[in-house]
């Protein structure tokens, strides 16, 4: 998960340095919303990313796809200002 966040942020940095966040990034973000829905965690987004982004590669180059995942990650329910909120332990006893 941390590796994915790093990769996405790096893609966003490269896009911002070259062209800025443009319509192509937003097209990929819109497609992520359509595919994942409104409520998701960073782990779920990372799993979705790891499962393959061929669909996104048809919309944009890899850096733009990574930038879109970085932008969309900010909407995760466990994302807080650049860091992932740890999930509290399950209070139920094991067994």
DRENNULUM-804177 format. One record per residue (C-alpha): residue in three letters; chain; x, y, z. Coordinates in steps of 0.25 Angstrom, whole numbers, always signed. Each point is the difference from the previous one (the first is absolute). Layout:
# DRENNULUM-804177
<pt code="ALA" unit="A" c1="X" c2="Y" c3="Z"/>
...
***
This chain:
# DRENNULUM-804177
<pt code="UNK" unit="A" c1="+0" c2="+0" c3="+0"/>
<pt code="UNK" unit="A" c1="+11" c2="+10" c3="+4"/>
<pt code="UNK" unit="A" c1="+7" c2="-4" c3="-13"/>
<pt code="UNK" unit="A" c1="-12" c2="+3" c3="-8"/>
<pt code="UNK" unit="A" c1="-2" c2="+14" c3="+7"/>
<pt code="UNK" unit="A" c1="+14" c2="+3" c3="-3"/>
<pt code="UNK" unit="A" c1="-1" c2="-3" c3="-15"/>
<pt code="UNK" unit="A" c1="-13" c2="+8" c3="-1"/>
<pt code="UNK" unit="A" c1="+5" c2="+12" c3="+7"/>
<pt code="UNK" unit="A" c1="+13" c2="-1" c3="-9"/>
<pt code="UNK" unit="A" c1="-9" c2="-1" c3="-13"/>
<pt code="UNK" unit="A" c1="-8" c2="+12" c3="+5"/>
<pt code="UNK" unit="A" c1="+13" c2="+8" c3="+3"/>
<pt code="UNK" unit="A" c1="+5" c2="-3" c3="-14"/>
<pt code="UNK" unit="A" c1="-13" c2="+4" c3="-7"/>
<pt code="UNK" unit="A" c1="-1" c2="+13" c3="+8"/>
<pt code="UNK" unit="A" c1="+15" c2="+3" c3="-4"/>
<pt code="UNK" unit="A" c1="-3" c2="-2" c3="-15"/>
<pt code="UNK" unit="A" c1="-14" c2="+4" c3="-3"/>
<pt code="UNK" unit="A" c1="-8" c2="+1" c3="+13"/>
<pt code="UNK" unit="A" c1="-12" c2="-7" c3="+3"/>
<pt code="UNK" unit="A" c1="-9" c2="+0" c3="-12"/>
<pt code="UNK" unit="A" c1="-12" c2="-6" c3="-6"/>
<pt code="UNK" unit="A" c1="+6" c2="-13" c3="-3"/>
<pt code="UNK" unit="A" c1="+3" c2="-2" c3="+15"/>
<pt code="UNK" unit="A" c1="-15" c2="+3" c3="+3"/>
<pt code="UNK" unit="A" c1="-5" c2="-10" c3="-10"/>
<pt code="UNK" unit="A" c1="+8" c2="-11" c3="+7"/>
<pt code="UNK" unit="A" c1="-5" c2="+5" c3="+13"/>
<pt code="UNK" unit="A" c1="-14" c2="+0" c3="-5"/>
<pt code="UNK" unit="A" c1="+2" c2="-14" c3="-5"/>
<pt code="UNK" unit="A" c1="+5" c2="-4" c3="+14"/>
<pt code="UNK" unit="A" c1="-12" c2="+5" c3="+6"/>
<pt code="UNK" unit="A" c1="-9" c2="-8" c3="-9"/>
<pt code="UNK" unit="A" c1="+8" c2="-13" c3="+2"/>
<pt code="UNK" unit="A" c1="+2" c2="+1" c3="+15"/>
<pt code="UNK" unit="A" c1="-12" c2="+8" c3="+5"/>
<pt code="UNK" unit="A" c1="+0" c2="+11" c3="+11"/>
<pt code="UNK" unit="A" c1="+5" c2="-8" c3="+12"/>
<pt code="UNK" unit="A" c1="+13" c2="-6" c3="+0"/>
<pt code="UNK" unit="A" c1="+13" c2="-2" c3="+8"/>
<pt code="UNK" unit="A" c1="+14" c2="+3" c3="-5"/>
<pt code="UNK" unit="A" c1="+3" c2="-16" c3="+1"/>
<pt code="UNK" unit="A" c1="-12" c2="-2" c3="-9"/>
<pt code="UNK" unit="A" c1="+5" c2="+10" c3="-10"/>
<pt code="UNK" unit="A" c1="+14" c2="-6" c3="+1"/>
<pt code="UNK" unit="A" c1="-6" c2="-14" c3="-3"/>
<pt code="UNK" unit="A" c1="-8" c2="+6" c3="-12"/>
<pt code="UNK" unit="A" c1="+13" c2="+6" c3="-5"/>
<pt code="UNK" unit="A" c1="+8" c2="-13" c3="+2"/>
<pt code="UNK" unit="A" c1="-11" c2="-8" c3="-7"/>
<pt code="UNK" unit="A" c1="+3" c2="+8" c3="-13"/>
<pt code="UNK" unit="A" c1="-1" c2="+13" c3="-6"/>
<pt code="UNK" unit="A" c1="-1" c2="-4" c3="-15"/>
<pt code="UNK" unit="A" c1="-14" c2="+8" c3="-1"/>
<pt code="UNK" unit="A" c1="+7" c2="+12" c3="+5"/>
<pt code="UNK" unit="A" c1="+12" c2="-1" c3="-9"/>
<pt code="UNK" unit="A" c1="-10" c2="+1" c3="-12"/>
<pt code="UNK" unit="A" c1="-4" c2="+14" c3="+6"/>
<pt code="UNK" unit="A" c1="+14" c2="+5" c3="+4"/>
<pt code="UNK" unit="A" c1="+15" c2="-2" c3="+1"/>
<pt code="UNK" unit="A" c1="+5" c2="-7" c3="+13"/>
<pt code="UNK" unit="A" c1="+4" c2="+13" c3="+7"/>
<pt code="UNK" unit="A" c1="-14" c2="+6" c3="-2"/>
<pt code="UNK" unit="A" c1="-6" c2="-13" c3="+5"/>
<pt code="UNK" unit="A" c1="+8" c2="+1" c3="+13"/>
<pt code="UNK" unit="A" c1="-3" c2="+14" c3="+2"/>
<pt code="UNK" unit="A" c1="-15" c2="-3" c3="-2"/>
<pt code="UNK" unit="A" c1="+1" c2="-11" c3="+11"/>
<pt code="UNK" unit="A" c1="+7" c2="+10" c3="+9"/>
<pt code="UNK" unit="A" c1="-11" c2="+10" c3="-2"/>
<pt code="UNK" unit="A" c1="-11" c2="-10" c3="+2"/>
<pt code="UNK" unit="A" c1="+7" c2="-6" c3="+13"/>
<pt code="UNK" unit="A" c1="-3" c2="+13" c3="+7"/>
<pt code="UNK" unit="A" c1="-14" c2="-4" c3="+0"/>
<pt code="UNK" unit="A" c1="+2" c2="-13" c3="+7"/>
<pt code="UNK" unit="A" c1="-7" c2="-1" c3="+13"/>
<pt code="UNK" unit="A" c1="+13" c2="-4" c3="+7"/>
<pt code="UNK" unit="A" c1="+9" c2="+11" c3="-6"/>
<pt code="UNK" unit="A" c1="+3" c2="+12" c3="+9"/>
<pt code="UNK" unit="A" c1="+9" c2="+11" c3="-5"/>
<pt code="UNK" unit="A" c1="+10" c2="-8" c3="-7"/>
<pt code="UNK" unit="A" c1="+0" c2="-12" c3="+9"/>
<pt code="UNK" unit="A" c1="-8" c2="-12" c3="+2"/>
<pt code="UNK" unit="A" c1="-8" c2="-1" c3="+13"/>
<pt code="UNK" unit="A" c1="+3" c2="-14" c3="+6"/>
<pt code="UNK" unit="A" c1="-12" c2="-9" c3="+2"/>
<pt code="UNK" unit="A" c1="-3" c2="-2" c3="+15"/>
<pt code="UNK" unit="A" c1="+2" c2="-14" c3="+5"/>
<pt code="UNK" unit="A" c1="-13" c2="-9" c3="+0"/>
<pt code="UNK" unit="A" c1="-5" c2="+1" c3="+15"/>
<pt code="UNK" unit="A" c1="-6" c2="-14" c3="-1"/>
<pt code="UNK" unit="A" c1="+8" c2="-12" c3="+6"/>
<pt code="UNK" unit="A" c1="+6" c2="-10" c3="-9"/>
<pt code="UNK" unit="A" c1="-6" c2="-14" c3="+0"/>
***
